[in-house]
Amino acid sequence: MTRYLSTLALALAAALLTPHAKAEKVIVYREGQLVNPQDVAAVLGRTRSVRLLDEAPSAPAAPVKYVSAAAVALAKTSARSHEKVPADASALSLPVRFAFDSAEILPAARTQLDALADGIKLLAPNSVVTVEGHTDAVGSDAYNLELSRGRARAVRDYLVQHHGIDAARLKTVGFGESRPIDGADPAAGVNRRVQFHGA
């Protein structure tokens, strides 16, 4: 009984002392939507306190709030010109299209990736960007995790080879199907994406 009470007391103390994770705000672009390099630099220039390493296992994530880039664009047109993106936005999500069952980037994705690269070039030379791969829930967990990692690496390689960004500035991680945008429909296409964080 004493052991149970001390374990319970430790668990309660840990729960009370652990800071609650602040919700992360991610700006979500749709396929074909214009990506503004200045907005990319503004969001990715904000750093997070936790740094992800290449292929690191995922830690419990803070809640995520997804904001449509169209809503951000509407807010920009109705707001004063110096207000660019939400001040608390910490990531960008692009619907990078890949060949089926592959990490081969399709040509349709290149325009958004090129604008993203222009935004990364506006950052300080020593800044680091984390490239996160995400999949939908079609297929096994293990398969989707490996596919998401391969796709994150493919995006990093594209940015390095086509835009001359130093590979050391681009960290990759894959989350598979574990962090859907649309949790109500885990197989929804919107869950297949690549997110970018300042690190």
N, C-alpha and C positions, 0 to 999 in steps of 0.2 A: 504494500500500500504506500509506503514511504517513497519507493522508487517511482511509482505511478504519479504521485503528487509532485515530486521534483521534476519529472519529465514534463508534466502539464504546466508547471510554473515556468520552465525554460521556454516552452513553446509559446506561452502567452507573452512572455517578455520579448521574445524575438518578434512576434507579430506586432507588438506595440512600438518597438524601437525601430522597426524597418520602415524607412520612408516610403510613402506610396508613390508609385511611378506616375509621372505626369504623362498625360495622353500625348502621343506623337501626332503631328498633323502632316499628312502627305498630300501633295498636289498631284492629281491624277490627270494625265493627258490621254485623249482618245486618239485612235489611229488617224493620221493625217492632220491632226491639229498642230498649229504653228507653235514651236517652242522658241521662246525669247531667250537668247544667251545671257542678257542682263539678269533676267529672273533666275536662270540657272545659277549664275554666280552669287546672286543674293541669297538663295536658299542653301546652296552647298558651301557657302562661305561661313555659315553658322556651324559651329562644331558641337559634337555630342560628348558627354563625359565618358562614355563607354566606347572603346575602340574594338572593332571586330577584326579578327585576323583571317587570312586566307583559310577557307575551309574549316573554320572554327565551328564546333558544335553550338547550336543555338541555345541561348540562355532564355529564361522566362522573359517575354517581351512586355513592354509597356503597352497599354491600350493604344490603338491607332485610330485616328479620325481621318477619313479620306475626303478630300475636297476636290471637286471637279475643276479642272483648269478653265473650263468655260465660265464657271462661277467667278473664278479669280479675274478672268478677262472682263466680265461684266462689271465687277467691282472696280476694276481699274478705270473703265470708261466713265463710271459715274462718280469716282472719287477724284481728289486732287491729283495732279500729275506726278507728284513726288511719292505717292503711295503705290508701291509696286506689287508686292506679294504679301500675304499675311505675315505679320511679324513673328508668329510662332510656327510657321511652316519649317519643317526640318528635313524634308525629303521630297524627291520628285519621282513619279512613276510613269514609265513609258510602256506602251503596248508593243514592244519590239516583236516583230513577226519573224519566226523561224520556219525552216522547212519542217514538214511533219516528222516527228520522232527523231529530231536532229537539233544540233546547235548551229546549223548553217543560217546566217542572217539573210533574210530575203531583201531584195532591193527596196521594197516599200518602206522598210524601217530606216533606211539610210538618211533621209532628210532630217528626221527628228534626232538621230544620233549625231549627225553633222552639227546641228545647232547646239546640242548638248556639249559636244567637243569645244565649240567656240566659247561656250560659257565656262567650261573648265579652264580654258586658256586665260580667262580673265581673273582667275583666282591667284592667290600668292603662289610663287613657284614651289614652295615647300608644302603646300596643302595636299591632303590626301583625300581621295574620294572612295567610298565603298560602293561596289557594284553588287547588288543583290539579285539573284535569280529566284523567280517564283513560278510555280506551275498550278494548273487546276488539279482536281482530285481524280482524274481519269488515270488508271494505272496504279501500281503498288506504291507504297510510301517510299521504299528503297529506290525504285526506278525513278520516281519523280524527284527525289533528293539529288540523285546523280545527274539527271537531266538539267535540273536548275543550276547545279554547279558548272556543268559544261557550258550552259548558255551564258552565265555570268562571265566565264573565262573568254567566251567568243566575243562578247561585247568589249571586254578589256582589250583583247587582241585587236579588234577593229579600231578602237580609239588610239592604240599605240601605232599600228601599221598605217592607218590612213590619215592620222592627224598629228603624229609625232609626239604624243603625250608620253611622258616617261612612265614606263610600266611600274616603277617603284611607287608612283603616286596613286595607283589604282589597285585597291584590295578587292578580292572577290569572295563571295560567300553564297551558298545556295540554301534555300529554306524549303524547297519542294512545295508541297501543298499545305504546309502547316500554318500559313498566314494569309488566308484568302481575303480579298476585298469584299466579295459577296459570300458571306457565310451561309446564307439561306440556300444558295445553289453552288456547292463546292466545285461542280464541273463547269461553271460559267466561264466563258472566254476571258472576261475581265480579270480573272485571277491569274492568267498567264501574262506575266509582265516582268520588267526589270526596273528595280528601284535604285535610286542614287542618293547617298547620304554624304555629307561632309563628315570626315572622321577626325 
